[in-house]
Amino acid sequence: MISLTNLTNYRIDKDFLKNITDKAETAAGGKNLRQISLVFVNENKIKEINRRYRQKNEATDVLSFEGLNEIF
């Protein structure tokens, strides 16, 4: 399953992301075996999350988390 949340003012190409996540699911062992959640946030929010979980007070391009608990 793929979950997409866009909290920015930018347009997200959902078809492109679906294609990429489908390939990732296949590489991970097959469709419907994994859940992929993508959340797009602004620079301030990514900085806040980076500070909370990595103790780095700076923005970053990508954060990834093991899917054991809800992060966002």
N, C-alpha and C positions, 0 to 999 in steps of 0.2 A: 504494500500500500504506500502511496506517495501523498504526503501532506505538504502543501505550499502556503506560506503566509508571507505576504508582502506588506511591510510596515513603512515603506518608502514612497516617494512620489514618482519613482521610476517605473516604466512599463517592463514587465517580465514576460519573456517569450516562453509561455507554458509548454508549447509543443517541443521546443528545443530541450527544455529541462526534462520533460517526460522521456524523450529519446535517450538522454544521458542516464537518467535513473533506471530506465528499463535495462540498459546495458550493464549498469552496476548490479542490479538485481540478478541478472543472468550470471554474471561473474561470481556472485556470492552464493550461487547454488540453485537458482531458479526463482521464477516469479512467485509472489505471495509468501515467500519464506521470510521476508524481512520487511521492516517498516522504515521508510526514509522520510524524514521531516526536514524541510528546507525553510528557514526563516530569514527573510531579508530585512535588515534594520539599518538605521542611519548611523553615522559615525559616532554620535554621542552614546547611543545604545550599545554598540559593539564595544566601545571603550569601557562602559560600565560592566558589561558581562565579562570582558577580559580581566578587569580589575577584580571582580568577585571570584572568578574561578581559577585565574592564573596569577593573581597578584601582580599584574603588569598594568600600569596606569597609562595605557596607550591604545589607540585604535589598531586593528589588524584586519586583514582581508577575509580570513576564514577562521572559524572556530568549529571544532568537531567534538562530539561527546559520545561516549558509549551509551546505548539506549536503555540503561537500567532505570533511570529516574527522569522525571520531567524537569527540564532545565529552564525553559522559557515560559 
